Each structure stands twice: as C-alpha cells, then as structure tokens.
C-alpha cells in the first residue's frame, strides 16, 4: 500500500470517528472524585478529631448506644446492638454485641460512626463468635456515602473466608476474596485501610495480623466508617479504632528535580 493510499485511509477513519456518536455505557450511581476533590479531602484528614477509639467501656449495659447510626440493608429484620459486660474482653469491662435475625445472606446490618468523614481511613477492630462453632459474618465498613453505597471487609469464620465487597444500590460486587486460617484464639483482629499508590486507590485487609487482600477500586471516596454484620449473625466486637491514613502521602506536589 503506497503512501497516498495510506493518507486517504487515515482521512476516512478520522471522518468516521468524528461523526459517529459514542454508544451509551452504564455508569455508577456515585460519581468518582476528581483529583482536586481528593486533594481537598486529603488535607482535611490532618484534623485531630478524626483519630477515634471506641472501647464501649464508658457506657453501662443499660445505656443506649450513642455516637452511631444503625441501618438495615436488604431486609427488615431488627438488629440489636448492645453494650454488655465482659471481663475477658480485649478492652474490659465492656464489649459490643450484634445480634441479627436476617434470614438471607444479602441482608446487611450497619453501625456507622456519626459525623466522621475519611478519605483514606485505617480502621481496626477485634471480633469473635459468641460461642465456639457458631455462625456469623461481619467486619468493617469504609467509604460509606449512605446505606446503599459503601465498601466492606467481611469475615466468615465458619466458612474460613474473607471478602472485600462494594455495595452500590442493589448491586453487590465481590472485589476480592481469599481463604483464611484463623489463629486458635477467642478474639481475632481485622484491619481495613484505603491508600493511594501512584494515583491508584488500594484497599487492604489484614486478618490476625497478616495482609490477605489488596484490591484496586476508585468508585467511592470520602465516606464514613463503621461495622457490619451479614445474614443471621451473632457477633461480638471490641476496641474499634479509626484514624486517617495520611502519613505516607505528600500534601504538596513533588519537587521538579
């Protein structure tokens, strides 16, 4: 093919591309943050009030749980989050009990910390089954816009599985899953954070001190944090920590050299 023929071919392709309408594609219900929005949200994370630790020890078992909002997603079963005494807790004398009566695995119960927004959160919690051999699935929520839009790290101790899921309305997407080998202890540790590496957002999940999942997703950004149980799940929680993970990122553009 000679040079003139190639030039004509490129000209025809350019004309077709400029006159052809792009086909519509599905879009997420939540718009992704721009770089400017991420930078602005990140700078807000230097605020000291974003460093929180909840041991549930300042409330008596008779008190109503304060500082959190409760949501039910995909079901109408009532969930009771209660403070209970526990001398053997990681942080005695109290723990947080969750008891869900949902009959389907697509029913989520959320307990979300009020008035706290994180761009890059680092959240840890201790959890256990109320009795040996019990069933229950639960863990941590981050990036929550509302009860229909969030990320979650969910541990299934009976099934020995760990999942990272993204919930967008009625669509639940498993971003990553892996088998786990729980340590022979009563209380297990779960940690979930969201970081940015070379302009890509990475969600990392640690179980019993080991990094087991690392997934990339930028659908959701700034949001609230909290706890989650799925299905018919009695679980116990203690020592919930939330801090902004900002120490590894510069707050200004890098130098030219």
C-alpha positions in Angstrom: 0.0 0.0 0.0 1.6 3.3 -1.1 1.8 6.5 0.9 -1.1 8.3 -0.9 -3.5 5.3 -0.2 -2.5 5.3 3.5 -3.2 9.0 3.8 -6.6 8.6 2.3 -7.4 5.7 4.6 -6.4 7.7 7.7 -8.6 10.6 6.4 -11.6 8.4 6.1 -11.1 6.9 9.5 -10.8 10.4 11.1 -14.0 11.5 9.4 -15.9 8.4 10.6 -14.7 8.8 14.2 -15.7 12.5 14.3 -19.2 11.8 13.0 -20.0 8.7 14.9 -21.8 9.1 18.3 -20.5 7.0 21.2 -22.8 4.4 22.4 -24.2 4.9 26.0 -22.5 2.9 28.7 -23.7 2.1 32.2 -22.4 4.5 34.9 -22.2 4.1 38.6 -24.7 5.8 40.8 -21.9 7.6 42.6 -19.6 9.8 40.6 -15.9 9.3 41.1 -13.9 12.0 42.8 -11.7 14.3 40.8 -8.0 14.7 41.7 -8.8 18.2 43.1 -11.6 16.8 45.3 -9.3 14.0 46.6 -6.6 16.5 47.4 -9.0 18.8 49.3 -10.5 15.8 51.2 -7.0 14.5 52.0 -5.9 17.8 53.5 -8.9 17.7 55.8 -7.7 14.4 57.3 -4.9 16.2 59.3 -7.6 17.2 61.8 -7.1 15.6 65.2 -10.8 14.9 65.8 -10.6 12.1 63.1 -8.5 10.0 65.5 -11.0 7.8 67.4 -11.0 4.8 69.6 -14.2 3.2 70.8 -13.8 0.6 73.6 -17.5 0.8 74.7 -16.3 1.0 78.3 -17.7 4.4 79.1 -21.3 3.3 78.8 -23.2 0.9 81.0 -25.1 -2.1 79.5 -28.3 -0.3 80.2 -27.4 2.8 78.2 -28.5 3.3 74.6 -25.5 3.2 72.2 -24.6 6.8 71.4 -22.4 8.3 68.6 -23.5 5.8 66.0 -26.3 5.3 63.5 -27.9 2.0 62.6 -29.1 0.9 59.2 -30.7 -2.3 57.7 -30.0 -3.0 54.0 -31.8 -5.7 52.1 -34.1 -6.8 54.9 -36.5 -5.6 57.6 -35.2 -7.7 60.5 -34.4 -5.8 63.6 -30.9 -5.7 64.9 -29.9 -5.1 68.5 -26.5 -3.6 69.0 -26.0 -3.7 72.8 -23.3 -3.0 75.3 -22.5 -6.0 77.5 -20.1 -6.7 80.4 -17.1 -8.9 79.5 -14.2 -9.3 81.9 -12.2 -11.2 79.3 -12.6 -8.6 76.6 -9.5 -7.2 74.8 -10.5 -3.9 76.4 -12.5 -4.7 79.6 -15.0 -4.3 81.1 -17.5 -4.0 78.1 -17.9 -5.3 74.6 -20.4 -4.6 71.8 -22.8 -7.3 70.9 -24.5 -7.7 67.5 -27.5 -10.0 67.0 -29.0 -10.1 63.5 -32.1 -12.2 62.7 -31.9 -11.8 58.9 -32.7 -15.0 57.1 -30.8 -14.1 53.9 -27.2 -13.6 53.2 -28.0 -10.4 51.2 -29.2 -8.7 54.4 -26.7 -6.2 55.9 -26.8 -4.5 59.2 -24.7 -1.4 59.6 -23.4 0.5 62.6 -21.9 3.7 61.4 -19.9 6.3 63.4 -21.7 9.7 63.2 -20.2 12.9 61.8 -16.8 11.4 60.8 -15.6 11.5 57.1 -12.4 9.9 55.9 -10.8 10.0 52.5 -8.2 7.4 53.4 -9.2 5.6 56.6 -7.3 3.0 58.6 -9.8 1.0 60.7 -9.2 -1.9 63.1 -11.5 -3.9 65.3 -11.4 -7.1 67.4 -14.2 -9.7 66.9 -15.3 -13.1 68.0 -18.1 -15.6 67.9 -20.3 -15.6 71.0 -19.8 -19.4 71.3 -17.5 -22.0 69.7 -18.8 -23.4 66.5 -21.3 -20.6 66.0 -22.1 -18.9 62.7 -21.7 -15.3 61.8 -20.3 -13.0 59.2 -19.2 -9.4 59.8 -16.4 -6.9 59.8 -15.6 -3.3 58.9 -17.3 -0.7 56.6 -15.4 2.3 55.0 -16.2 4.8 52.3 -19.9 4.9 53.2 -21.9 7.6 51.4 -25.2 6.2 52.7 -26.6 2.8 53.5 -26.7 2.0 49.8 -23.1 2.9 48.9 -20.0 1.5 50.8 -17.1 -0.9 50.9 -16.9 -3.7 53.5 -14.4 -6.3 54.7 -16.4 -9.3 55.8 -15.0 -12.3 57.7 -16.8 -15.6 57.6 -15.1 -17.6 60.4 -17.2 -20.7 60.0 -16.5 -20.7 56.2 -12.9 -19.6 56.8 -13.2 -16.9 54.1 -12.5 -13.2 53.9 -14.2 -10.9 51.3 -14.0 -7.3 50.2 -17.3 -6.2 48.7 -18.6 -3.0 47.2 -22.3 -2.1 47.5 -23.9 0.3 45.0 -27.6 0.3 45.5 -28.9 -3.2 44.7 -25.6 -4.3 43.2 -23.1 -6.1 45.4 -19.7 -6.8 43.9 -17.1 -9.0 45.4 -13.8 -7.1 44.7 -11.7 -9.9 46.3 -11.9 -13.0 48.4 -9.5 -15.4 50.0 -9.3 -18.3 52.4 -8.2 -17.7 56.0 -6.6 -19.7 58.7 -7.8 -18.2 62.0 -5.5 -18.3 64.9 -6.5 -20.5 67.8 -7.7 -17.6 69.9 -11.0 -16.3 71.1 -10.7 -12.8 69.7 -9.5 -12.1 66.2 -8.1 -8.9 64.7 -9.4 -7.3 61.5 -7.9 -4.2 59.8 -9.1 -2.4 56.7 -7.5 0.6 55.1 -7.6 2.6 51.9 -4.4 4.0 50.5 -3.3 5.7 47.3 -0.3 4.4 45.3 0.8 6.1 42.1 -2.6 7.7 41.6 -4.4 4.4 42.2 -6.6 3.7 45.3 -5.9 0.4 47.0 -8.0 -1.3 49.7 -6.0 -3.5 52.0 -7.4 -6.0 54.5 -5.4 -7.7 57.3 -6.7 -10.6 59.4 -5.0 -11.8 62.6 -2.0 -9.5 61.7 -1.5 -10.7 58.1 -2.2 -8.8 54.9 -4.5 -11.2 53.0 -6.3 -9.0 50.4 -5.3 -6.0 48.3 -7.7 -4.7 45.7 -7.9 -1.6 43.5 -11.1 0.4 43.2 -11.8 4.1 42.9 -15.6 4.1 42.8 -16.1 5.5 46.3 -14.0 8.0 48.1 -14.8 10.2 51.1 -17.1 8.5 53.5 -18.0 7.2 56.9 -16.7 4.1 58.7 -18.3 1.6 61.0 -19.2 -2.1 61.5 -21.3 -4.6 59.6 -22.9 -8.0 60.1 -24.4 -10.1 57.3 -27.2 -12.6 57.4 -28.1 -14.3 60.6 -25.0 -13.3 62.6 -24.4 -13.1 66.3 -21.0 -11.4 66.7 -19.1 -9.6 69.4 -16.9 -6.6 68.8 -14.4 -4.6 70.9 -11.7 -1.9 70.5 -12.8 -0.2 67.3 -10.1 2.2 66.1 -10.3 4.7 63.2 -7.5 7.0 62.1 -6.8 8.9 58.9 -4.1 7.2 56.9 -2.3 10.2 55.6 1.3 9.9 56.8 2.5 8.2 53.6 1.3 10.9 51.1 2.7 14.3 50.4 0.4 17.3 50.9 2.0 19.2 48.1 3.3 18.5 44.6 6.8 16.8 44.4 9.8 18.9 43.5 10.8 19.3 39.9 14.2 17.6 40.4 
